[in-house]
Amino acid sequence: MEDPLKILREKRAKDFQYESGRIFSSMCTVPLRETLKAYIDFMETNALDPKIFPSVKELEREAVAEAGKLFSNPNATGYITSGGTESNIVALWIARELSGKKEVLAPVSVHYSVEKACALLGLKFIPTPLGEDHRADVEAMKEKMGPKTAAIVGTAGTTSLGLVDPIEEMAGIAGDRKCFFHVDASFGGFVLPLMNYPKKWDFTLPQVSSIAADPHKMGMVPIPAGLLLFRRKRWLRVLERNVAYLGTKTQTLLGTRPGASVAATWVAFKLLEKRKKAIERCLELTKKLARGIQRIETLDLITKPELNIVAFKSEVLKIQSIEKALERRGWIVSRTELPAGIRLVIMPHHSPSHIRSFLRDLKECVRELLSR
Ligand code: 0PR
Protein backbone atom coordinates (compact mmCIF):
# COMPACT_ATOMS: atom_id res chain seq x y z
CA MET A 1 0.00 0.00 0.00
CA GLU A 2 1.23 3.45 -0.83
CA ASP A 3 2.18 5.58 2.18
CA PRO A 4 -0.86 7.80 2.90
CA LEU A 5 1.40 10.56 4.17
CA LYS A 6 3.25 10.54 0.87
CA ILE A 7 -0.09 10.97 -0.92
CA LEU A 8 -0.89 13.88 1.39
CA ARG A 9 2.44 15.54 0.65
CA GLU A 10 1.85 15.20 -3.07
CA LYS A 11 -1.57 16.77 -2.78
CA ARG A 12 -0.24 19.56 -0.61
CA ALA A 13 2.55 20.30 -3.07
CA LYS A 14 -0.10 21.28 -5.63
CA ASP A 15 -1.34 24.11 -3.38
CA PHE A 16 -0.14 27.65 -3.78
CA GLN A 17 2.41 28.52 -1.08
CA TYR A 18 2.30 31.85 0.77
CA GLU A 19 6.09 32.03 0.50
CA SER A 20 5.89 32.22 -3.29
CA GLY A 21 4.43 35.71 -2.85
CA ARG A 22 1.83 34.88 -5.52
CA ILE A 23 -1.17 34.94 -3.16
CA PHE A 24 -2.79 38.37 -3.06
CA SER A 25 -6.27 37.08 -2.24
CA SER A 26 -5.80 36.13 1.38
CA MET A 27 -5.98 37.90 4.73
CA CYS A 28 -4.12 34.93 6.23
CA THR A 29 -0.39 34.40 6.05
CA VAL A 30 2.60 32.34 7.19
CA PRO A 31 2.47 32.22 11.00
CA LEU A 32 5.42 33.51 12.99
CA ARG A 33 7.82 30.74 14.00
CA GLU A 34 7.00 31.24 17.68
CA THR A 35 3.22 31.14 17.26
CA LEU A 36 3.52 27.98 15.20
CA LYS A 37 5.74 26.40 17.87
CA ALA A 38 3.21 27.31 20.58
CA TYR A 39 0.44 25.87 18.44
CA ILE A 40 2.25 22.58 17.99
CA ASP A 41 3.13 22.35 21.70
CA PHE A 42 -0.55 22.70 22.61
CA MET A 43 -1.91 20.62 19.74
CA GLU A 44 -3.74 18.13 21.97
CA THR A 45 -5.18 20.57 24.47
CA ASN A 46 -8.86 21.43 24.74
CA ALA A 47 -9.97 24.83 26.01
CA LEU A 48 -13.32 23.30 27.00
CA ASP A 49 -11.76 21.34 29.82
CA PRO A 50 -9.74 23.40 32.32
CA LYS A 51 -9.65 20.45 34.71
CA ILE A 52 -7.27 18.65 32.38
CA PHE A 53 -5.66 21.77 30.89
CA PRO A 54 -5.57 24.54 33.52
CA SER A 55 -2.73 26.19 31.59
CA VAL A 56 -5.05 26.95 28.69
CA LYS A 57 -7.55 28.72 30.92
CA GLU A 58 -4.77 30.82 32.41
CA LEU A 59 -3.30 31.67 29.00
CA GLU A 60 -6.72 32.62 27.64
CA ARG A 61 -7.34 34.95 30.59
CA GLU A 62 -3.95 36.58 30.05
CA ALA A 63 -4.40 36.90 26.27
CA VAL A 64 -7.82 38.51 26.75
CA ALA A 65 -6.29 40.94 29.27
CA GLU A 66 -3.57 41.87 26.76
CA ALA A 67 -6.16 42.37 24.04
CA GLY A 68 -8.21 44.51 26.41
CA LYS A 69 -5.20 46.76 26.96
CA LEU A 70 -4.52 46.91 23.23
CA PHE A 71 -8.11 47.97 22.55
CA SER A 72 -8.23 50.52 25.40
CA ASN A 73 -10.26 48.63 28.00
CA PRO A 74 -8.23 46.58 30.49
CA ASN A 75 -11.50 45.36 32.05
CA ALA A 76 -12.81 43.84 28.84
CA THR A 77 -13.88 40.23 28.86
CA GLY A 78 -14.00 37.74 26.04
CA TYR A 79 -12.51 34.61 24.58
CA ILE A 80 -10.52 33.16 21.73
CA THR A 81 -12.81 32.12 18.91
CA SER A 82 -12.21 30.31 15.65
CA GLY A 83 -12.21 33.58 13.69
CA GLY A 84 -14.28 36.51 12.52
CA THR A 85 -17.38 34.52 11.64
CA GLU A 86 -17.74 32.98 15.10
CA SER A 87 -16.97 36.33 16.75
CA ASN A 88 -19.65 38.11 14.73
CA ILE A 89 -22.22 35.39 15.49
CA VAL A 90 -21.56 35.50 19.22
CA ALA A 91 -21.51 39.32 19.40
CA LEU A 92 -24.93 39.51 17.74
CA TRP A 93 -26.25 36.64 19.85
CA ILE A 94 -25.39 38.62 22.97
CA ALA A 95 -26.85 41.83 21.49
CA ARG A 96 -30.11 39.96 20.87
CA GLU A 97 -30.20 38.50 24.38
CA LEU A 98 -29.40 41.81 26.06
CA SER A 99 -31.82 43.93 24.03
CA GLY A 100 -34.64 41.49 23.32
CA LYS A 101 -34.81 43.18 19.89
CA LYS A 102 -34.61 41.71 16.43
CA GLU A 103 -33.03 44.02 13.87
CA VAL A 104 -29.39 44.54 12.94
CA LEU A 105 -28.17 47.48 10.87
CA ALA A 106 -24.88 47.30 9.01
CA PRO A 107 -23.40 49.06 5.97
CA VAL A 108 -23.47 46.98 2.76
CA SER A 109 -19.68 46.69 2.96
CA VAL A 110 -19.95 44.50 6.08
CA HIS A 111 -18.56 40.95 5.86
CA TYR A 112 -21.15 38.38 4.77
CA SER A 113 -20.81 36.55 8.09
CA VAL A 114 -22.95 39.29 9.70
CA GLU A 115 -25.87 38.45 7.42
CA LYS A 116 -25.21 34.77 8.14
CA ALA A 117 -25.25 35.43 11.88
CA CYS A 118 -28.59 37.23 11.55
CA ALA A 119 -30.10 34.32 9.60
CA LEU A 120 -28.92 31.90 12.28
CA LEU A 121 -30.17 34.04 15.16
CA GLY A 122 -33.57 34.90 13.67
CA LEU A 123 -32.57 38.55 13.34
CA LYS A 124 -33.52 40.82 10.46
CA PHE A 125 -30.43 42.06 8.63
CA ILE A 126 -30.88 45.60 7.34
CA PRO A 127 -28.10 46.78 5.01
CA THR A 128 -27.44 50.52 4.94
CA PRO A 129 -25.77 52.54 2.15
CA LEU A 130 -22.22 53.79 1.87
CA GLY A 131 -21.13 57.37 1.34
CA GLU A 132 -19.06 58.49 -1.64
CA ASP A 133 -15.94 57.62 0.32
CA HIS A 134 -17.04 53.92 0.41
CA ARG A 135 -17.52 54.09 4.19
CA ALA A 136 -20.74 53.81 6.20
CA ASP A 137 -23.16 56.68 5.59
CA VAL A 138 -23.94 57.45 9.21
CA GLU A 139 -26.90 59.76 8.51
CA ALA A 140 -28.57 57.07 6.40
CA MET A 141 -27.96 54.53 9.15
CA LYS A 142 -29.40 56.88 11.76
CA GLU A 143 -32.59 57.21 9.73
CA LYS A 144 -33.06 53.44 9.68
CA MET A 145 -32.51 53.01 13.42
CA GLY A 146 -35.66 52.47 15.41
CA PRO A 147 -37.20 50.85 18.48
CA LYS A 148 -36.51 47.36 17.05
CA THR A 149 -32.77 47.88 16.51
CA ALA A 150 -30.83 45.28 18.50
CA ALA A 151 -27.38 46.29 17.22
CA ILE A 152 -25.44 48.25 14.67
CA VAL A 153 -22.21 46.94 13.18
CA GLY A 154 -19.22 48.93 11.92
CA THR A 155 -16.08 47.57 10.31
CA ALA A 156 -12.51 48.55 11.06
CA GLY A 157 -10.81 47.21 7.95
CA THR A 158 -13.51 46.30 5.45
CA THR A 159 -13.19 43.04 3.58
CA SER A 160 -13.03 44.47 0.11
CA LEU A 161 -11.30 47.85 0.48
CA GLY A 162 -9.68 47.69 3.93
CA LEU A 163 -11.36 50.92 5.02
CA VAL A 164 -12.36 51.94 8.54
CA ASP A 165 -15.98 53.03 8.91
CA PRO A 166 -16.57 56.35 10.76
CA ILE A 167 -16.67 54.50 14.06
CA GLU A 168 -16.76 57.64 16.24
CA GLU A 169 -19.82 59.02 14.40
CA MET A 170 -21.48 55.59 14.54
CA ALA A 171 -20.80 55.49 18.27
CA GLY A 172 -22.67 58.77 18.49
CA ILE A 173 -25.86 57.36 16.98
CA ALA A 174 -25.54 54.13 18.99
CA GLY A 175 -25.23 56.21 22.16
CA ASP A 176 -28.29 58.31 21.34
CA ARG A 177 -30.41 55.17 21.27
CA LYS A 178 -28.45 53.15 23.84
CA CYS A 179 -27.95 50.54 21.14
CA PHE A 180 -25.39 47.69 21.14
CA PHE A 181 -22.46 48.59 18.84
CA HIS A 182 -20.29 45.80 17.50
CA VAL A 183 -17.03 46.68 15.71
CA ASP A 184 -15.77 44.03 13.32
CA ALA A 185 -12.02 44.60 13.35
CA SER A 186 -11.29 41.05 12.21
CA PHE A 187 -8.80 42.44 9.72
CA GLY A 188 -7.86 45.83 11.18
CA GLY A 189 -7.72 44.88 14.86
CA PHE A 190 -4.15 43.66 14.74
CA VAL A 191 -2.97 46.52 12.50
CA LEU A 192 -4.55 49.76 13.76
CA PRO A 193 -3.08 49.74 17.30
CA LEU A 194 0.42 49.20 15.86
CA MET A 195 0.36 51.91 13.18
CA ASN A 196 -0.60 55.02 15.21
CA TYR A 197 -3.98 55.18 13.53
CA PRO A 198 -5.22 58.72 14.14
CA LYS A 199 -8.97 58.16 14.57
CA LYS A 200 -10.82 56.56 17.47
CA TRP A 201 -12.27 53.17 16.72
CA ASP A 202 -11.97 50.95 19.82
CA PHE A 203 -13.21 50.86 23.47
CA THR A 204 -11.88 54.43 23.89
CA LEU A 205 -15.35 55.24 22.60
CA PRO A 206 -17.68 54.36 25.48
CA GLN A 207 -20.47 53.29 23.11
CA VAL A 208 -18.42 50.50 21.52
CA SER A 209 -19.87 47.31 23.03
CA SER A 210 -17.78 44.57 21.44
CA ILE A 211 -14.79 44.10 19.16
CA ALA A 212 -13.79 41.20 16.92
CA ALA A 213 -10.11 40.99 15.91
CA ASP A 214 -8.49 37.97 14.31
CA PRO A 215 -5.04 36.74 15.32
CA HIS A 216 -5.14 34.40 12.30
CA LYS A 217 -5.18 37.39 9.95
CA MET A 218 -2.68 40.17 10.73
CA GLY A 219 -1.76 38.64 14.12
CA MET A 220 0.39 36.05 12.27
CA VAL A 221 -1.06 33.18 14.27
CA PRO A 222 -1.98 29.80 12.70
CA ILE A 223 -5.60 29.18 11.68
CA PRO A 224 -8.01 29.07 13.55
CA ALA A 225 -7.75 32.04 15.90
CA GLY A 226 -10.14 34.90 16.49
CA LEU A 227 -10.61 37.19 19.46
CA LEU A 228 -13.92 38.48 20.71
CA LEU A 229 -14.03 41.14 23.42
CA PHE A 230 -16.93 42.69 25.31
CA ARG A 231 -16.98 45.91 27.29
CA ARG A 232 -18.72 44.37 30.31
CA LYS A 233 -17.95 41.10 32.05
CA ARG A 234 -21.57 40.35 32.77
CA TRP A 235 -22.55 40.33 29.08
CA LEU A 236 -20.74 37.10 28.25
CA ARG A 237 -22.50 35.44 31.18
CA VAL A 238 -25.71 35.60 29.15
CA LEU A 239 -24.36 32.62 27.19
CA GLU A 240 -23.20 30.65 30.22
CA ARG A 241 -24.05 26.98 30.31
CA ASN A 242 -23.41 24.62 33.17
CA VAL A 243 -21.57 21.49 32.07
CA ALA A 244 -22.55 19.46 35.12
CA TYR A 245 -20.88 16.21 34.08
CA LEU A 246 -17.51 17.95 33.77
CA GLY A 247 -17.98 20.17 36.80
CA THR A 248 -17.38 23.26 34.66
CA LYS A 249 -19.17 26.15 32.95
CA THR A 250 -18.77 27.49 29.43
CA GLN A 251 -19.60 30.81 27.83
CA THR A 252 -18.49 29.94 24.30
CA LEU A 253 -20.29 28.93 21.13
CA LEU A 254 -18.18 25.84 20.57
CA GLY A 255 -17.74 23.05 23.07
CA THR A 256 -14.38 21.47 22.41
CA ARG A 257 -12.04 24.22 21.18
CA PRO A 258 -8.36 24.21 20.30
CA GLY A 259 -6.12 25.21 23.21
CA ALA A 260 -3.46 25.47 20.49
CA SER A 261 -5.13 28.65 19.21
CA VAL A 262 -5.08 30.07 22.73
CA ALA A 263 -1.36 29.36 23.22
CA ALA A 264 -0.46 30.74 19.79
CA THR A 265 -2.46 33.94 20.41
CA TRP A 266 -0.87 34.36 23.84
CA VAL A 267 2.59 34.20 22.25
CA ALA A 268 1.58 36.68 19.54
CA PHE A 269 0.98 39.28 22.26
CA LYS A 270 4.58 38.80 23.43
CA LEU A 271 5.89 39.50 19.93
CA LEU A 272 4.65 43.04 19.55
CA GLU A 273 7.88 44.43 18.05
CA LYS A 274 8.15 41.67 15.46
CA ARG A 275 4.56 42.13 14.39
CA LYS A 276 4.92 45.88 14.31
CA LYS A 277 7.85 45.57 11.90
CA ALA A 278 5.89 43.17 9.71
CA ILE A 279 2.97 45.61 9.61
CA GLU A 280 5.22 48.54 8.73
CA ARG A 281 6.67 46.50 5.86
CA CYS A 282 3.18 45.62 4.62
CA LEU A 283 2.06 49.25 4.72
CA GLU A 284 5.22 50.35 2.89
CA LEU A 285 4.68 47.72 0.17
CA THR A 286 1.02 48.75 -0.05
CA LYS A 287 2.08 52.30 -0.93
CA LYS A 288 4.54 51.02 -3.56
CA LEU A 289 1.90 48.78 -5.10
CA ALA A 290 -0.72 51.55 -5.13
CA ARG A 291 1.72 53.99 -6.76
CA GLY A 292 2.65 51.39 -9.39
CA ILE A 293 -0.99 50.70 -10.25
CA GLN A 294 -1.77 54.40 -10.53
CA ARG A 295 0.87 54.63 -13.23
CA ILE A 296 -0.72 51.92 -15.39
CA GLU A 297 -3.02 53.42 -18.01
CA THR A 298 -6.65 52.27 -17.94
CA LEU A 299 -6.41 51.23 -14.27
CA ASP A 300 -7.68 53.38 -11.37
CA LEU A 301 -7.41 52.90 -7.64
CA ILE A 302 -10.90 52.58 -6.13
CA THR A 303 -9.74 54.44 -3.03
CA LYS A 304 -6.56 55.56 -1.33
CA PRO A 305 -5.48 52.56 0.80
CA GLU A 306 -5.98 53.00 4.52
CA LEU A 307 -4.67 49.60 5.59
CA ASN A 308 -2.77 46.95 3.63
CA ILE A 309 -5.33 46.44 0.88
CA VAL A 310 -5.15 47.91 -2.61
CA ALA A 311 -8.19 47.79 -4.88
CA PHE A 312 -8.38 48.93 -8.47
CA LYS A 313 -10.94 49.10 -11.27
CA SER A 314 -10.91 49.84 -14.96
CA GLU A 315 -13.28 51.85 -17.14
CA VAL A 316 -11.88 50.15 -20.22
CA LEU A 317 -11.07 46.53 -19.44
CA LYS A 318 -13.29 43.84 -17.98
CA ILE A 319 -12.32 42.94 -14.42
CA GLN A 320 -12.79 39.26 -15.11
CA SER A 321 -10.38 39.40 -18.05
CA ILE A 322 -7.74 41.09 -15.90
CA GLU A 323 -8.21 38.46 -13.19
CA LYS A 324 -7.89 35.64 -15.77
CA ALA A 325 -4.81 37.20 -17.38
CA LEU A 326 -3.17 37.47 -13.95
CA GLU A 327 -4.14 33.89 -13.16
CA ARG A 328 -2.48 32.70 -16.36
CA ARG A 329 0.72 34.30 -15.06
CA GLY A 330 0.34 32.51 -11.72
CA TRP A 331 -1.13 35.25 -9.52
CA ILE A 332 -4.12 34.73 -7.24
CA VAL A 333 -6.20 37.83 -6.65
CA SER A 334 -9.70 38.42 -5.33
CA ARG A 335 -12.46 40.77 -6.38
CA THR A 336 -14.36 43.73 -5.05
CA GLU A 337 -18.05 44.14 -5.80
CA LEU A 338 -18.91 47.75 -4.97
CA PRO A 339 -17.54 48.84 -7.39
CA ALA A 340 -16.34 45.89 -9.46
CA GLY A 341 -12.58 45.67 -9.18
CA ILE A 342 -9.57 43.62 -8.16
CA ARG A 343 -8.57 43.37 -4.50
CA LEU A 344 -4.96 42.84 -3.45
CA VAL A 345 -4.17 42.07 0.19
CA ILE A 346 -0.54 42.80 1.01
CA MET A 347 0.56 40.43 3.75
CA PRO A 348 3.77 39.61 5.63
CA HIS A 349 4.51 36.90 3.04
CA HIS A 350 5.10 39.59 0.41
CA SER A 351 8.50 41.12 -0.34
CA PRO A 352 9.51 44.12 -2.51
CA SER A 353 10.49 41.76 -5.34
CA HIS A 354 7.01 40.18 -5.31
CA ILE A 355 5.48 43.63 -5.69
CA ARG A 356 7.84 44.48 -8.53
CA SER A 357 7.16 41.30 -10.46
CA PHE A 358 3.42 41.60 -9.87
CA LEU A 359 3.43 45.15 -11.28
CA ARG A 360 5.48 44.03 -14.28
CA ASP A 361 2.99 41.24 -15.00
CA LEU A 362 -0.03 43.48 -14.43
CA LYS A 363 1.31 45.95 -16.99
CA GLU A 364 1.82 43.10 -19.44
CA CYS A 365 -1.71 41.82 -18.81
CA VAL A 366 -3.15 45.26 -19.57
CA ARG A 367 -1.07 45.56 -22.74
CA GLU A 368 -2.18 42.11 -23.86
CA LEU A 369 -5.87 42.84 -23.20
CA LEU A 370 -5.74 46.22 -24.93
CA SER A 371 -4.16 44.72 -28.04
CA ARG A 372 -6.91 42.11 -28.45
N1 0PR B 1 -14.92 40.12 9.13
C1 0PR B 1 -14.15 40.64 8.15
C2 0PR B 1 -14.02 42.12 8.03
C3 0PR B 1 -13.48 39.78 7.26
O1 0PR B 1 -12.76 40.29 6.26
C4 0PR B 1 -13.61 38.37 7.43
C5 0PR B 1 -12.88 37.41 6.54
C6 0PR B 1 -14.43 37.89 8.47
C7 0PR B 1 -15.07 38.80 9.30
C8 0PR B 1 -14.64 36.44 8.72
O2 0PR B 1 -13.49 35.88 9.23
P1 0PR B 1 -13.21 34.31 9.23
O3 0PR B 1 -13.03 33.92 7.79
O4 0PR B 1 -12.00 34.20 10.06
O5 0PR B 1 -14.39 33.66 9.83
N2 0PR B 1 -12.26 37.88 5.42
C9 0PR B 1 -11.27 37.13 4.67
C10 0PR B 1 -11.28 37.67 3.25
O6 0PR B 1 -12.35 37.92 2.71
C11 0PR B 1 -11.47 35.65 4.67
C12 0PR B 1 -10.41 34.97 3.89
C13 0PR B 1 -9.20 34.63 4.46
C14 0PR B 1 -10.63 34.62 2.55
C15 0PR B 1 -8.24 33.94 3.74
C16 0PR B 1 -9.66 33.94 1.80
C17 0PR B 1 -8.46 33.61 2.41
O7 0PR B 1 -7.48 32.91 1.71
O8 0PR B 1 -10.25 37.87 2.71
Residues whose N, C-alpha, C, O or C-beta is under 5 A from the ligand:
A	BS01	0PR	S25 S26 M27 C28 S82 G83 G84 T85 E86 H111 S113 G157 T158 T159 D184 S186 F187
